[in-house]
Amino acid sequence: MDWSGCTLVEVRPGVQRGRPVLKGTRMPADDIVDNWEAGVDEPDIAENFQLPVEQVQAILAYAAVHQDASRPVR
């Protein structure tokens, strides 16, 4: 997933080995999508990662629009 256009995500060298993370955190954006694809619902993802549900929803909405054709978001 190309997160470069998502204002909620940043890449910082030395944080999660350069993986895209939610701004100001060490939470990889792809982990939110992976949990959603595994069947975890938005409120549970938010609770598990201690994030606002609105942030989880925004990340999933971005992923749904910008998904790779080979890896669709459910």
Summary of the structure (lengths in Angstrom):
residues: 74
radius of gyration: 11.5
end to end distance: 14.2
largest distance: 30.7
contacts: 188
relative contact order: 0.20
helix: 46%
strand: 7%
